[in-house]
Amino acid sequence: MGSEAFRYCASLQEVNIEEGNLTEIGDWAFDDCVKLHTIQIPSTVERVQKYVFSSCNSLRVMQFQNGPKYLSENAFYSCKNLQSVALPESVEEIDLCAFDDCPKLVSVELTRGSRSVTIHHQVFAECTSLVNICLPSESRLALTNSNKVSLNSFTGCSALHNQYGSTNIPLALQQRFDNFPIHKKCYHASGTTTGELAWEIESSMRASQESNTNFDFLVDPFGMTPFHVLLSAAICKLDLLEVLLDAYPSNVLGWIDVNGKTAVEYLIQRSFRQSERLPNNASNGSSSMVGVFSIKLEHIGSVGIGHVE
């Protein structure tokens, strides 16, 4: 697709690009399409060039099929209402400022199986709502002319508070779920089955019994319970929420994270997105967040969540 193909198309709302021979989306292709809320990108696309979706302020959810290897600089710059992004394991490099100035971006999933991802300067700069992200252990955060860890990939991400006091946020994100297997399953909700999550919970319970410690809901290094991680995830599956509700006491839903939010507040913050779509391979037992309140209300209703804007 050529550069500026649909730039400034102010009435464009939905794009479905069929599978074919398209391998690249050119610079500024959908820049400033202010009403664009849904786009389907075929798996043949390997490169998303610079400023492709910049200032697409109606875009809330971005889910790629497996295919893209490279997201160029400023690809999603200043998408003011973008809330969640699910990146496939095919992604190898995310260039400068790709998600810079996306103030409502809460969750970015690097799909389970992702290994070495190079993340450049300021990729998530000023993403002031970003709380739910974990980097693959082999990912590289590139400095100019080197592969050393860059601390400024998350500049201005004021909601990423490491409760252990680490100032090396990229390194802490690489290690985030090292000792939190239940959290990790919830983070990778798109590829997690109910059986896998239930087995992980059962294993943790068994380990607690063997070590004479209490099985607890635990809080990860960024102050989130499994409920926080799941309900703010890029893709949330209703059946996984049921598994958590069966395993934990209802008062866990009232736990406040380091940003002062309960897990339910992250759910509400998603604005019950009718347009949220799940990939084909996640359709079994999956649901958008619409309708989550219709299940096991006795758990959620017992938790006081205070005022939510």
C-alpha positions in Angstrom: 0.0 0.0 0.0 1.5 3.3 -1.1 2.3 6.3 1.1 -0.5 8.6 2.2 -3.1 6.2 0.5 -5.9 7.2 2.9 -4.3 10.2 4.7 -6.8 12.8 6.0 -9.8 10.6 5.1 -11.9 12.1 7.9 -15.0 9.9 7.3 -13.2 6.6 7.0 -14.4 4.4 9.9 -13.5 0.7 9.1 -10.9 -1.0 6.9 -10.7 -4.7 6.1 -7.7 -5.6 3.9 -8.2 -9.1 2.6 -5.4 -11.7 2.5 -3.3 -11.4 -0.6 0.1 -10.2 -1.6 0.3 -6.9 0.4 3.6 -6.9 2.4 3.9 -3.3 3.4 1.8 -0.4 4.5 3.5 2.8 3.4 4.3 6.0 5.3 1.3 8.1 6.5 -1.2 5.6 4.9 -3.9 6.3 7.5 -2.5 9.3 9.2 -5.2 11.6 10.7 -8.1 9.3 9.8 -9.9 10.6 12.9 -12.9 8.4 12.8 -11.1 5.1 11.9 -12.0 2.6 14.7 -11.5 -0.8 13.2 -8.8 -2.1 10.8 -8.0 -5.7 9.8 -4.5 -6.2 8.5 -3.6 -9.4 6.6 -1.0 -11.8 7.8 1.1 -11.1 4.7 2.0 -7.6 5.9 5.6 -7.6 7.3 6.3 -3.9 7.6 4.2 -1.1 9.0 6.0 2.1 8.0 6.3 5.5 9.8 3.2 7.5 10.9 0.9 4.9 9.3 -1.8 5.3 12.1 -0.7 8.5 13.7 -3.5 10.7 15.1 -6.2 8.0 14.5 -8.0 9.2 17.5 -11.0 6.7 17.3 -8.7 3.7 17.3 -9.0 2.0 20.7 -7.9 -1.6 20.1 -5.1 -2.9 17.8 -4.7 -6.6 17.2 -2.3 -7.9 14.6 -2.4 -11.3 13.0 0.9 -13.1 13.0 2.9 -11.6 10.2 4.3 -8.1 10.9 8.0 -8.1 11.7 8.7 -4.4 11.8 6.8 -1.4 13.2 8.4 1.8 12.0 8.9 5.1 13.8 5.8 6.9 15.1 3.6 4.2 13.6 0.9 4.9 16.2 2.0 8.3 17.3 -0.5 10.3 19.2 -3.4 7.9 19.0 -5.2 9.6 21.9 -7.7 6.9 22.6 -5.7 3.8 21.9 -6.2 1.5 24.9 -4.8 -1.9 24.1 -2.4 -3.4 21.6 -1.7 -7.1 21.0 1.5 -7.7 19.1 2.2 -11.2 17.5 5.3 -13.2 18.0 6.4 -12.3 14.5 7.4 -8.8 15.6 11.1 -8.4 15.7 11.6 -4.7 15.9 9.7 -1.7 17.2 11.3 1.6 16.0 11.5 5.1 17.5 8.4 6.5 19.2 6.1 3.9 17.7 3.5 4.4 20.4 4.7 7.8 21.6 2.0 10.0 23.2 -0.8 7.4 23.5 -2.0 8.6 26.9 -4.8 6.1 27.3 -2.8 3.0 26.4 -3.1 0.6 29.3 -1.9 -2.7 28.0 0.5 -4.1 25.4 0.8 -7.8 24.9 3.9 -9.3 23.3 2.4 -12.6 22.5 3.6 -15.8 24.2 6.4 -17.2 22.1 7.9 -13.8 21.3 11.7 -14.0 21.9 14.1 -11.4 20.6 12.4 -8.0 20.1 14.4 -4.9 19.6 12.8 -1.8 21.1 14.2 1.6 20.3 14.2 5.0 21.9 10.9 6.5 23.2 8.8 3.7 21.9 6.3 4.1 24.7 7.1 7.6 25.7 4.4 9.6 27.5 2.1 6.5 27.6 0.9 7.8 31.0 -1.7 5.0 31.6 0.5 2.1 30.6 0.5 -0.5 33.4 0.3 -4.0 31.8 3.3 -4.9 29.8 6.0 -7.6 30.1 9.1 -7.8 27.8 10.4 -11.1 26.5 13.6 -12.0 28.4 15.7 -11.9 25.3 14.4 -8.6 24.0 16.9 -5.8 23.3 16.3 -2.2 24.0 18.6 -0.5 21.6 20.8 2.5 22.1 22.4 4.3 19.1 25.0 2.0 17.6 24.7 -0.5 20.4 22.5 -3.2 21.8 22.7 -2.0 25.4 19.6 -1.5 27.5 18.0 1.8 27.0 16.1 3.4 29.9 14.2 5.9 27.9 11.9 3.5 26.0 9.4 4.2 28.8 10.0 7.9 29.4 7.0 9.5 30.9 5.2 6.2 31.7 4.1 7.6 35.1 1.8 4.6 35.9 4.7 2.1 35.7 5.7 2.0 39.4 8.1 -0.8 40.4 7.3 -1.4 44.1 10.8 -2.7 44.7 12.3 0.7 43.8 14.0 -0.4 40.6 14.7 2.6 38.3 15.7 0.2 35.4 12.1 -0.2 34.2 13.0 -2.2 31.0 15.0 -4.8 33.0 12.2 -5.0 35.6 9.7 -5.6 32.8 11.8 -8.4 31.4 11.7 -10.1 34.9 8.2 -9.0 35.8 6.5 -12.5 35.8 9.6 -14.6 36.5 8.1 -15.8 39.9 4.5 -15.1 39.1 3.2 -17.9 36.7 -0.5 -17.1 37.3 0.0 -13.5 36.4 1.9 -14.6 33.3 -1.0 -16.8 32.2 -3.3 -13.9 32.6 -1.1 -11.5 30.7 -0.9 -13.9 27.8 -4.7 -14.4 28.0 -5.0 -14.6 24.2 -3.1 -17.9 24.2 -4.1 -19.3 27.6 -6.8 -21.9 28.1 -8.9 -22.4 31.2 -7.1 -25.7 31.8 -3.7 -24.1 31.7 -4.7 -21.4 34.1 -6.4 -23.9 36.5 -3.4 -26.2 36.4 -1.1 -23.2 37.3 -3.3 -22.2 40.2 -3.5 -25.8 41.4 0.3 -26.1 41.2 0.8 -22.9 43.2 -1.6 -24.2 45.8 0.2 -27.5 46.0 3.6 -25.7 46.4 2.2 -23.6 49.2 1.0 -26.6 51.0 4.3 -28.4 50.7 6.2 -25.3 52.0 3.6 -24.6 54.8 2.9 -21.2 53.4 -0.4 -19.6 52.7 -1.7 -19.6 49.2 -2.2 -16.0 48.4 -3.2 -13.9 45.4 0.3 -12.3 45.4 1.2 -8.9 43.9 3.7 -8.7 41.1 6.6 -6.2 41.1 4.3 -3.5 39.6 1.7 -3.9 42.2 -0.9 -5.9 40.3 -2.9 -9.1 41.3 -3.8 -11.7 38.6 -7.2 -9.9 38.4 -5.6 -6.6 37.7 -3.5 -8.2 35.0 -6.4 -10.1 33.3 -8.9 -7.3 33.4 -6.5 -4.8 31.9 -5.0 -7.2 29.4 -4.9 -6.5 25.7 -7.2 -9.4 25.2 -9.4 -10.6 28.1 -11.2 -13.9 28.0 -14.3 -14.3 30.1 -13.6 -18.0 30.8 -10.3 -17.1 32.5 -12.1 -14.7 34.8 -14.4 -17.5 35.9 -11.3 -19.6 36.8 -9.9 -16.9 38.9 -13.2 -16.2 40.6 -13.5 -19.9 41.5 -10.0 -20.0 43.0 -9.8 -16.7 45.0 -11.9 -15.1 47.6 -14.1 -12.2 46.4 -12.3 -9.6 48.5 -9.3 -9.9 46.2 -11.2 -7.8 43.7 -11.0 -5.0 46.2 -7.2 -4.9 46.3 -5.9 -1.5 45.2 -2.7 -1.5 43.1 0.1 1.0 43.3 -1.9 3.4 41.1 -4.9 3.3 43.5 -7.1 1.2 41.2 -9.0 -2.0 41.8 -9.1 -4.7 39.1 -12.8 -3.8 38.4 -11.8 -0.2 37.7 -9.6 -1.4 34.8 -12.6 -3.3 33.5 -14.8 -0.2 33.6 -12.0 1.9 32.1 -12.3 -0.3 29.0 -15.6 1.4 28.3 -17.3 -1.8 27.5 -15.9 -1.7 24.0 -18.4 -3.2 21.7 -15.9 -3.0 18.9 -13.2 -5.2 20.6 -12.5 -8.2 18.5 -10.8 -11.4 19.2 -8.5 -13.3 16.8 -10.1 -16.3 15.2 -7.9 -18.7 17.3 -9.2 -17.2 20.5 -12.9 -17.4 19.7 -13.5 -20.6 21.7 -14.6 -19.6 25.2 -13.7 -16.0 24.6 -15.6 -12.8 25.1 -15.2 -9.1 24.8 -15.4 -7.3 28.0 -19.1 -6.5 27.3 -21.1 -8.8 29.5 -18.4 -9.6 32.1 -20.6 -7.9 34.7 -23.4 -10.5 33.9 -21.4 -13.3 35.4 -20.9 -14.0 39.1 -22.1 -10.6 40.2 -22.0 -11.8 43.8 -18.2 -11.5 43.6 -18.0 -8.2 41.9 -21.0 -6.6 43.7 -19.4 -7.2 47.1 -16.5 -5.0 46.3 -16.7 -1.2 46.9 -14.9 0.4 44.0 -15.5 4.1 44.9 -15.9 6.8 42.3 -14.8 6.0 38.8 -14.7 8.6 36.0 
